[in-house]
Amino acid sequence: MRAVARVHQVTDVDDPRVDDFRDLATADRRPDRPGGRGLVIAEGVVVVERLLASPYPVRALLGVRRRIDALDEQLAGVDVPAYAVEPDVMSAVVGFHLNRGVLAVADRAPATTAEDLIARSRRLAVLEGVGDHENLGALFRNAAALGIDGVLLGAGCADPLYRRSIRVSMGHVLRVPFATFDDWPGGLPLLAEHGFRTAALTPRATAAPLAEAGLDRGKVAVLLGSEGPGLAEDTISAADLPVRIPMSPEVDSLNVATAGAIVFHAMSGAR
């Protein structure tokens, strides 16, 4: 007989066993914030499935019974408690109504260093100043879909393991490796040391058109900048070549996640 997760019925809003899930709407208490316990929080059946399959050590699940039952196969052999609650109890615990009906929390996995990630990759996305959690999550989803090996985070980037980023990425933040540059942009020479060409995405007219940049050949890292000003001038200067996505003159730029998807597709060599 296969092992199954331990399912416990919880009826008391103040039950300490569900404290990991408490007050998710209260900014100064949220367990996924850097000032909190640093927990990884997954929402919804699909994202919880991806958390269970990830290297992040799962602590517990909380949800209505039918959502927990939908995860029965993924929970087989998993030694974590699952707390089944009525919808009103769940809303009172987390601080808002959760349409997705199930949450899971995990501890963070050991961090990967930038050098280790670069050494085992061929196609990388390098981000600077991407502070919007939804854009960050969308970039990770695009990276997973289009064969990017990992994401490097430069100065000013938000935490990819923030709850909203995980949700928008559909859990792909949990499977696309990422690392942080401790020195920015001083860490960029690490890419050259490992045989990478670096391309800085910019709308400037003098940049090479994407179709002519050859980003589908060899080891390539593409630098993407913040939602407003884009990449800093010294970052563009540190790259091997500036690259632009040709577009209508009536539009001066694209959302960073959209631009990332276009460039990632070009890097894959797909036709």
C-alpha positions as CSV (number, residue, x, y, z in Angstrom):
1,M,0.0,0.0,0.0
2,R,1.4,3.4,-1.0
3,A,2.0,6.1,1.6
4,V,-0.1,9.2,1.6
5,A,0.2,12.6,3.1
6,R,-1.3,13.0,6.5
7,V,-4.6,14.9,6.2
8,H,-5.9,16.7,9.3
9,Q,-9.2,18.5,9.6
10,V,-8.8,22.0,11.1
11,T,-11.8,23.8,12.3
12,D,-10.2,26.4,14.6
13,V,-9.0,29.6,12.9
14,D,-6.4,30.0,15.7
15,D,-5.0,26.5,15.4
16,P,-1.2,27.0,15.6
17,R,-0.6,24.2,13.1
18,V,-1.6,26.6,10.3
19,D,0.5,29.5,11.4
20,D,2.7,29.3,8.3
21,F,-0.3,30.3,6.2
22,R,-1.5,33.2,8.5
23,D,-2.1,36.8,7.5
24,L,-0.8,36.6,3.9
25,A,-2.5,39.9,3.1
26,T,-0.7,41.8,6.0
27,A,2.5,43.2,4.5
28,D,4.5,43.4,7.8
29,R,3.7,39.8,8.7
30,R,3.7,37.9,5.5
31,P,6.0,34.8,5.8
32,D,7.2,35.1,2.2
33,R,8.7,38.6,2.6
34,P,12.4,39.1,3.2
35,G,11.8,40.4,6.7
36,G,9.6,37.4,7.5
37,R,10.5,33.7,7.7
38,G,11.4,33.6,4.0
39,L,8.9,30.8,3.2
40,V,8.1,29.8,-0.3
41,I,4.3,29.9,-0.9
42,A,2.5,28.1,-3.8
43,E,-1.1,28.8,-4.7
44,G,-3.4,26.5,-6.6
45,V,-3.3,22.8,-7.6
46,V,-0.9,23.3,-10.6
47,V,1.6,25.5,-8.7
48,V,1.5,23.2,-5.6
49,E,2.2,20.3,-7.9
50,R,5.3,22.1,-9.2
51,L,6.4,22.9,-5.6
52,L,6.1,19.3,-4.6
53,A,8.3,18.3,-7.6
54,S,10.9,21.0,-6.8
55,P,14.0,21.0,-4.6
56,Y,12.2,23.2,-2.0
57,P,11.5,21.3,1.2
58,V,7.7,21.4,1.6
59,R,6.4,22.0,5.1
60,A,2.6,21.7,4.8
61,L,-0.5,22.2,2.7
62,L,-3.7,24.0,3.6
63,G,-6.8,23.8,1.5
64,V,-10.4,22.7,1.0
65,R,-10.7,18.9,0.9
66,R,-11.5,18.6,-2.8
67,R,-8.3,20.5,-3.8
68,I,-6.2,18.4,-1.5
69,D,-7.8,15.3,-2.9
70,A,-6.9,16.5,-6.4
71,L,-3.2,16.3,-5.3
72,D,-3.5,12.7,-4.1
73,E,-1.1,11.3,-6.7
74,Q,1.5,14.0,-6.1
75,L,1.3,13.6,-2.4
76,A,1.9,9.8,-2.5
77,G,4.9,9.1,-0.3
78,V,5.3,12.7,0.7
79,D,5.7,13.0,4.5
80,V,4.1,16.4,5.1
81,P,0.8,17.3,6.8
82,A,-2.1,18.6,4.8
83,Y,-4.7,20.6,6.7
84,A,-8.2,20.4,5.3
85,V,-10.5,23.3,6.1
86,E,-13.8,24.8,5.2
87,P,-13.6,27.9,2.9
88,D,-14.5,30.3,5.6
89,V,-11.8,29.0,7.9
90,M,-9.2,29.2,5.1
91,S,-10.2,32.8,4.4
92,A,-9.9,33.8,8.0
93,V,-6.5,32.2,8.3
94,V,-4.9,33.6,5.2
95,G,-6.7,37.0,5.3
96,F,-8.6,36.9,2.0
97,H,-10.7,34.6,-0.1
98,L,-8.5,32.2,-2.1
99,N,-10.2,31.1,-5.3
100,R,-7.6,28.5,-6.0
101,G,-8.5,26.6,-2.8
102,V,-5.1,25.2,-1.8
103,L,-1.8,26.5,-0.6
104,A,1.6,24.9,0.2
105,V,4.5,26.3,2.1
106,A,8.2,25.3,1.8
107,D,11.6,26.3,3.1
108,R,14.0,27.8,0.6
109,A,16.5,25.6,-1.1
110,P,20.2,26.4,-0.8
111,A,21.1,29.3,-3.1
112,T,23.0,28.7,-6.3
113,T,26.0,31.0,-7.0
114,A,26.2,33.0,-10.2
115,E,29.4,31.2,-11.2
116,D,27.9,27.7,-10.7
117,L,24.8,28.6,-12.8
118,I,27.0,30.1,-15.6
119,A,29.2,27.1,-15.6
120,R,26.4,24.7,-16.4
121,S,24.4,26.9,-18.8
122,R,24.4,27.9,-22.5
123,R,21.5,30.3,-22.6
124,L,20.9,32.8,-19.8
125,A,18.7,35.8,-19.1
126,V,20.4,38.5,-17.0
127,L,18.0,41.0,-15.3
128,E,18.7,44.5,-14.0
129,G,16.2,46.5,-12.0
130,V,13.2,44.2,-12.7
131,G,11.3,45.1,-9.5
132,D,7.7,44.3,-10.6
133,H,6.8,40.9,-9.2
134,E,4.4,40.1,-12.0
135,N,6.9,41.0,-14.7
136,L,9.5,38.9,-12.9
137,G,7.1,35.9,-12.7
138,A,6.2,36.3,-16.4
139,L,9.9,36.3,-17.3
140,F,10.5,33.1,-15.5
141,R,7.5,31.5,-17.2
142,N,8.7,32.6,-20.6
143,A,12.2,31.4,-19.8
144,A,10.9,27.9,-18.9
145,A,8.8,27.7,-22.0
146,L,11.6,28.8,-24.4
147,G,14.5,26.8,-23.2
148,I,16.5,29.4,-21.1
149,D,18.8,27.5,-18.8
150,G,18.8,30.0,-15.9
151,V,18.2,33.6,-14.8
152,L,20.9,35.9,-13.2
153,L,19.7,38.8,-11.1
154,G,21.5,42.0,-11.1
155,A,20.9,45.2,-9.0
156,G,17.4,46.2,-8.2
157,C,15.6,43.0,-8.9
158,A,12.7,41.7,-6.8
159,D,12.7,38.4,-5.0
160,P,11.6,35.6,-7.5
161,L,10.2,33.6,-4.6
162,Y,7.8,36.3,-3.5
163,R,4.3,34.8,-3.6
164,R,3.0,36.8,-6.5
165,S,6.0,36.0,-8.7
166,I,5.5,32.3,-8.1
167,R,1.8,32.6,-8.9
168,V,2.3,34.6,-12.1
169,S,5.1,32.2,-13.2
170,M,2.7,29.3,-12.8
171,G,5.3,27.8,-10.5
172,H,8.1,27.9,-13.1
173,V,10.2,30.1,-10.8
174,L,10.6,26.8,-8.8
175,R,12.1,24.9,-11.7
176,V,14.2,27.6,-13.6
177,P,17.5,28.0,-11.7
178,F,18.5,31.5,-10.7
179,A,21.3,33.2,-8.9
180,T,22.2,36.7,-7.8
181,F,25.2,38.8,-8.8
182,D,26.8,40.1,-5.7
183,D,28.7,42.7,-7.7
184,W,26.8,44.6,-10.4
185,P,27.7,45.1,-13.2
186,G,31.2,44.1,-12.0
187,G,30.2,40.4,-12.1
188,L,29.5,40.4,-15.9
189,P,33.0,39.4,-16.8
190,L,32.3,36.0,-15.3
191,L,30.1,35.4,-18.4
192,A,33.0,36.1,-20.8
193,E,35.3,33.9,-18.7
194,H,32.9,31.0,-19.4
195,G,32.7,31.7,-23.1
196,F,29.4,33.7,-23.3
197,R,28.6,36.5,-25.6
198,T,26.5,39.1,-23.9
199,A,23.7,41.0,-25.7
200,A,22.1,44.1,-24.1
201,L,18.5,44.7,-25.1
202,T,17.8,48.3,-25.9
203,P,15.5,50.3,-28.1
204,R,18.3,52.6,-29.4
205,A,18.3,52.8,-33.2
206,T,22.0,52.0,-33.5
207,A,21.6,48.6,-31.9
208,A,21.7,45.5,-34.0
209,P,18.3,44.2,-35.1
210,L,17.4,41.0,-33.3
211,A,17.3,38.9,-36.5
212,E,20.9,39.9,-37.3
213,A,22.4,39.4,-33.9
214,G,23.0,35.6,-34.1
215,L,21.7,34.9,-30.6
216,D,21.0,31.3,-31.5
217,R,24.7,30.5,-31.9
218,G,27.0,29.5,-29.1
219,K,26.7,30.5,-25.4
220,V,24.6,33.7,-25.1
221,A,23.4,35.8,-22.2
222,V,20.8,38.5,-22.9
223,L,20.6,41.5,-20.5
224,L,17.1,42.9,-19.9
225,G,16.5,46.1,-18.0
226,S,13.9,47.6,-15.7
227,E,10.4,48.4,-16.8
228,G,10.9,52.1,-17.0
229,P,14.4,53.3,-18.0
230,G,15.7,50.0,-19.2
231,L,19.4,49.0,-18.8
232,A,21.8,51.5,-17.3
233,E,24.3,53.0,-19.7
234,D,27.3,51.3,-18.0
235,T,25.5,47.9,-18.3
236,I,25.0,48.4,-22.0
237,S,28.6,49.4,-22.4
238,A,29.8,46.3,-20.6
239,A,27.9,44.0,-23.0
240,D,29.4,42.6,-26.2
241,L,26.7,44.1,-28.4
242,P,23.5,46.1,-28.0
243,V,20.4,44.5,-29.6
244,R,17.0,45.9,-30.5
245,I,13.6,44.4,-31.4
246,P,12.5,46.3,-34.5
247,M,9.0,47.8,-33.9
248,S,6.6,50.4,-35.2
249,P,7.9,54.0,-34.7
250,E,4.7,54.8,-32.8
251,V,5.8,52.5,-30.0
252,D,9.0,53.1,-28.2
253,S,9.3,50.0,-26.1
254,L,7.7,46.7,-25.0
255,N,6.9,45.3,-21.6
256,V,10.0,43.6,-20.3
257,A,8.4,40.1,-20.1
258,T,7.1,40.5,-23.6
259,A,10.5,41.6,-24.9
260,G,12.1,38.7,-23.0
261,A,9.8,36.2,-24.7
262,I,10.7,37.5,-28.2
263,V,14.4,37.4,-27.5
264,F,14.2,34.0,-25.8
265,H,12.5,32.6,-28.9
266,A,15.3,34.0,-31.0
267,M,17.9,32.5,-28.7
268,S,16.3,29.0,-29.1
269,G,16.8,29.0,-32.9
270,A,13.2,28.1,-33.4
271,R,11.8,28.9,-36.8
